[in-house]
Amino acid sequence: MAGISRRVALTGFASLGAATLVVPHRTASAAALGMAPNCGPELITATAPALYPEGTAWDPYRHALLVGSATQGTVSVVGLDGTVRPLVPSLGLVSTLGMEVDRSRKRLYVAYSDYWVRRFVPVTQPPTSGVAVINLVTGRVVRKIDTALGRADTFANDLTVDHATGSVYVTDCVSDTVQVIDRHGNVGALITDPRFRSPDIGLNGIAWHPGGYLLTARYDTGSLFRISLGGRPKASVVATKAPLSGIEGFTLRPDGTLLAARNSLGAPGGLDAVIGLGSADGWHTARLVNRVEPWPLKAPTAVAYGPMGTYALSGQMDKLLTGGMTETKFWLRRVPF
């Protein structure tokens, strides 16, 4: 993505602080609300001062959505009525970005980084990226796992959970390596490939496929990769005729559709859209099966799938990246396919 101005960073990131931890309560299920599956509200309008969320996930315990914060380093719960409640206090002088729920282990994994912070605000901490492991029931931070590993440039942006093994795979936008965190918290390089590296923002979204491979994509070029997990991991380009530059966070729906947000925040040829990709050959090739273009709200950055439907997050990152720091609203809009 484009950089944040120095003035924005000084006013915004300096305001980072701990949020109040709340013990969650269960909200009503879709059936209890008299709603059919995939029929949540068309638009959720949420209000929270200068939150600027970039990542989102469905919370199966609260029947709500979770969002991070590019400026405050927190995780919040967003109800279907737009109510915003803090869940995880600030992780520090970082942005909370991609996130995923591991329901079987009652955990939430959140990628965080100070990539934006340190370019505009004097900080004493070394370059910071990592993954926070959070007890999804209580919101307690179980541990923070360093993925920067002493590198001078690091930007952990998104992650996905291998629901078969419990491993977590992490993309770093300024690295040519996809990292893996095993279930004991050990960090290693899953695969290094020069095709992943970008002079600007490279690998971003990532999803685990139960067929035993990963799907990930470069934000700047839109190149989509399939990474095999059996034996020695290998990356191959997924052949697709669909333009994918500006592709950000995505999720793999149970029906096999890869739902992805695209935006024009910093990628040449990018535009605001939400798309659905499908494959009939194990993601060696892919085709565009659905799209809304342009998306009704600016700069969608992530999508989350849940029983109420698939929602795309527009956190006003376009305003943040062009100098704003006073926005109070953000939106989650239901994807109509």
C-alpha positions in Angstrom: 0.0 0.0 0.0 0.9 3.6 -0.2 2.8 5.2 2.8 1.2 7.1 5.6 2.2 10.8 5.9 4.5 11.8 8.8 1.8 14.1 10.2 -0.8 11.3 10.2 1.6 8.9 11.9 2.6 11.4 14.6 -1.0 12.1 15.5 -2.4 8.7 15.0 0.2 6.2 16.2 1.1 8.3 19.2 -2.5 7.8 20.5 -2.0 4.0 20.8 -3.2 2.8 24.2 -4.6 -0.2 26.0 -8.3 -1.0 25.5 -10.5 -2.4 28.2 -10.7 -6.1 28.1 -14.3 -7.4 28.1 -15.5 -10.9 28.7 -17.6 -11.9 25.7 -21.2 -12.8 25.7 -23.0 -14.9 23.1 -25.3 -12.9 20.8 -28.2 -14.6 19.2 -27.7 -17.0 16.3 -29.2 -16.4 12.9 -32.0 -18.8 13.6 -32.8 -17.1 17.0 -32.9 -13.8 15.2 -35.4 -15.2 12.7 -32.9 -14.8 9.9 -32.0 -17.4 7.3 -28.3 -18.3 6.8 -26.4 -15.8 4.5 -29.1 -13.2 5.2 -27.3 -10.8 7.6 -27.8 -7.1 7.3 -26.8 -5.7 3.9 -24.7 -3.0 5.5 -23.1 -2.7 8.9 -22.1 0.9 9.8 -19.8 1.0 12.8 -18.5 4.0 14.8 -15.2 4.1 16.5 -12.8 7.1 16.7 -9.8 6.7 14.4 -9.8 2.9 14.4 -9.1 2.3 10.7 -9.5 -1.5 10.6 -7.7 -3.3 7.8 -8.4 -7.0 8.7 -11.5 -8.9 9.7 -12.8 -12.4 10.6 -16.0 -14.0 11.7 -16.4 -14.6 15.5 -18.3 -17.9 16.0 -18.7 -17.4 19.8 -20.3 -13.9 19.6 -21.9 -14.3 16.2 -20.3 -11.0 15.3 -17.3 -9.8 13.3 -13.8 -9.0 14.5 -11.7 -6.2 13.2 -8.1 -5.0 13.9 -6.8 -1.4 13.8 -4.0 0.1 11.7 -3.6 2.9 14.2 -4.3 1.4 17.6 -3.0 -2.2 17.5 -6.2 -3.6 19.0 -8.9 -6.2 18.1 -12.6 -5.2 18.4 -15.9 -7.0 18.2 -18.4 -5.5 15.8 -22.0 -6.6 16.3 -24.5 -6.9 13.4 -26.1 -3.6 14.7 -22.7 -1.8 14.3 -21.9 -1.8 18.0 -18.1 -1.8 18.6 -16.6 -3.3 21.7 -13.0 -3.9 22.6 -11.8 -7.5 22.9 -8.0 -7.4 22.8 -6.0 -4.5 24.3 -3.3 -2.8 22.2 -0.5 -5.1 21.2 1.9 -2.1 21.3 3.1 0.4 18.7 1.9 -1.8 15.8 -0.9 -2.2 13.4 -3.1 -5.3 13.7 -3.8 -6.7 10.3 -4.8 -10.1 8.9 -6.5 -12.4 11.3 -8.1 -15.9 11.4 -10.1 -17.9 13.9 -9.2 -21.5 14.7 -12.5 -22.6 16.2 -11.4 -26.2 17.2 -8.6 -24.7 19.3 -10.6 -21.7 20.5 -7.9 -19.4 19.2 -7.7 -16.2 17.2 -4.4 -15.5 15.3 -3.6 -11.9 14.4 -0.7 -10.6 12.3 0.9 -7.4 13.5 3.7 -5.1 12.4 5.2 -1.7 12.9 6.1 -1.3 9.2 4.0 1.8 8.8 4.8 3.2 12.3 8.5 3.2 12.1 8.7 5.1 8.8 7.2 8.2 10.3 7.4 8.0 14.1 10.7 7.8 16.0 10.6 4.5 17.9 13.2 2.7 20.0 11.9 -0.8 19.4 13.6 -2.8 16.7 11.7 -3.6 13.4 8.7 -5.5 14.7 6.4 -8.1 13.1 4.7 -11.1 14.7 1.6 -13.1 15.3 -0.5 -12.8 18.4 -2.1 -16.0 19.7 -5.4 -15.0 21.5 -7.8 -17.0 23.6 -11.0 -16.4 21.5 -13.3 -17.0 24.5 -11.7 -14.5 26.9 -9.7 -12.2 24.6 -6.5 -12.9 26.6 -3.2 -12.7 24.7 -1.7 -16.2 25.2 1.6 -15.3 23.5 3.2 -13.1 20.9 5.4 -14.8 18.4 8.2 -12.8 16.8 8.4 -13.3 13.0 10.8 -10.4 12.3 13.7 -12.4 13.6 16.1 -9.5 13.6 15.5 -8.4 10.0 15.9 -4.7 9.3 12.8 -4.6 7.1 9.7 -6.6 8.0 5.9 -6.4 7.4 3.9 -9.4 8.5 0.5 -8.7 6.9 -1.7 -11.7 6.6 -1.9 -15.3 7.9 -3.9 -18.5 7.6 -4.4 -21.6 9.8 -3.8 -25.1 8.7 -6.8 -26.7 10.4 -5.3 -30.2 10.0 -2.0 -29.6 11.8 -2.5 -26.3 13.7 0.3 -24.7 11.8 0.1 -21.0 10.9 1.4 -19.6 7.6 2.4 -15.9 7.4 3.0 -13.6 4.5 5.4 -10.7 4.7 4.9 -7.9 2.2 8.5 -7.0 1.9 10.0 -10.5 2.0 10.4 -13.3 -0.5 9.5 -15.9 2.1 6.3 -17.4 3.5 6.9 -18.3 7.1 5.4 -21.2 9.1 4.7 -21.3 12.8 4.3 -24.8 14.1 1.9 -25.7 16.9 4.7 -25.3 19.5 5.3 -21.7 18.4 8.5 -22.3 16.4 9.0 -20.0 13.4 10.7 -21.2 10.2 10.7 -20.5 6.5 8.2 -22.6 4.6 9.3 -21.5 1.2 11.5 -18.7 -0.3 10.9 -17.7 -3.9 12.2 -14.6 -5.8 8.8 -14.3 -7.5 7.4 -13.3 -4.1 9.6 -10.2 -3.6 8.4 -6.8 -4.6 10.1 -3.4 -4.6 6.9 -2.1 -2.9 4.2 -4.3 -1.5 4.4 -8.0 -2.4 2.7 -11.0 -0.9 -0.5 -10.1 1.0 -3.5 -12.4 1.2 -3.2 -16.1 2.0 -5.6 -19.0 2.5 -5.1 -22.7 3.4 -6.9 -25.2 1.3 -7.9 -28.6 2.8 -6.5 -30.3 -0.3 -3.0 -29.7 1.2 -1.8 -26.4 -0.3 -1.9 -22.7 0.1 -3.1 -19.9 -2.1 -1.4 -16.5 -1.8 -1.0 -13.5 -4.1 1.1 -10.4 -4.7 -0.7 -7.1 -4.1 1.3 -5.1 -6.7 1.0 -7.5 -9.7 -1.9 -9.7 -8.8 0.1 -12.9 -9.4 -1.7 -15.8 -7.7 0.4 -18.6 -6.4 -0.3 -22.2 -5.3 2.1 -23.6 -2.7 2.1 -27.3 -2.2 2.6 -28.5 1.4 3.5 -32.2 0.9 7.2 -33.0 1.0 9.3 -30.0 -0.1 6.9 -27.1 -0.7 6.8 -25.8 -4.3 5.2 -22.6 -5.6 3.5 -22.4 -9.0 1.7 -19.6 -10.7 -2.1 -20.1 -10.9 -3.1 -19.3 -14.5 -6.0 -16.9 -14.6 -7.2 -14.4 -17.1 -8.8 -12.2 -14.4 -6.9 -8.9 -13.5 -5.9 -9.2 -9.9 -3.7 -6.2 -9.2 -4.5 -4.7 -5.9 -5.7 -8.0 -4.4 -5.7 -7.9 -0.6 -7.2 -10.1 2.1 -9.2 -13.2 1.0 -10.9 -16.2 2.3 -11.8 -19.6 1.0 -15.5 -20.3 1.3 -16.7 -23.9 2.0 -18.1 -24.2 -1.5 -14.5 -23.7 -2.8 -14.9 -20.1 -3.9 -12.0 -17.8 -3.1 -13.5 -14.4 -2.1 -11.1 -11.5 -2.4 -11.0 -7.7 -1.9 -9.3 -5.6 -4.5 -8.5 -1.9 -4.1 -6.6 1.0 -5.6 -4.7 2.1 -2.5 -1.3 1.5 -4.1 -1.3 -1.0 -6.9 -1.0 0.0 -10.5 -4.2 -0.9 -12.2 -6.0 -1.6 -9.0 -9.6 -0.8 -8.4 -12.2 -1.2 -5.7 -13.9 -4.5 -6.2 -14.9 -7.8 -4.5 -14.4 -10.9 -6.6 -15.0 -14.6 -6.5 -12.5 -17.0 -8.1 -13.1 -20.7 -8.7 -11.1 -23.6 -9.9 -11.9 -27.0 -11.5 -8.4 -28.5 -11.4 -7.1 -28.0 -7.8 -6.1 -24.4 -8.4 -3.6 -24.9 -11.1 -5.9 -22.6 -13.1 -8.6 -20.3 -11.9 -11.5 -18.4 -13.4 -13.5 -15.4 -12.3 -17.0 -16.6 -11.2 -18.4 -13.5 -9.6 -17.5 -9.8 -9.1 -18.9 -6.5 -7.9 -17.0 -3.8 -9.7 -16.8 -1.1 -8.6 -17.5 -2.0 -5.0 -20.0 0.5 -3.5 -17.6 1.5 -0.7 -14.1 2.7 -1.2 -11.0 0.7 -0.5 -12.2 -2.8 0.6 -9.2 -4.5 2.3 -10.5 -7.9 3.5 -13.5 -10.3 3.5 -14.8 -12.6 6.2 -17.2 -15.6 5.8 -19.8 -16.5 8.4 -23.3 -18.0 8.7 -24.8 -14.6 8.1 -23.0 -14.1 4.9 -19.7 -12.9 3.5 -18.7 -9.4 4.5 -16.2 -7.0 2.9 -14.5 -4.5 5.2 -14.0 -0.8 4.2 -12.1 0.8 7.0 -11.4 4.2 5.4 -7.7 3.2 4.8 -7.8 5.5 1.8 -8.4 8.5 4.1 -5.7 7.4 6.5 -3.1 6.9 3.8 -3.8 10.3 2.3 -3.5 12.3 5.5 -6.7 11.9 7.5 -6.9 10.9 11.1 -10.3 12.0 12.2 -12.6 9.5 10.6 -15.0 7.7 13.0 -16.9 5.3 10.8 -16.2 2.1 8.9 -18.3 -0.3 7.1 -18.8 -4.1 6.6 -21.0 -4.7 3.5 -22.5 -8.1 2.7 -21.2 -9.6 -0.5 -24.2 -10.5 -2.7 -22.8 -13.8 -4.1 
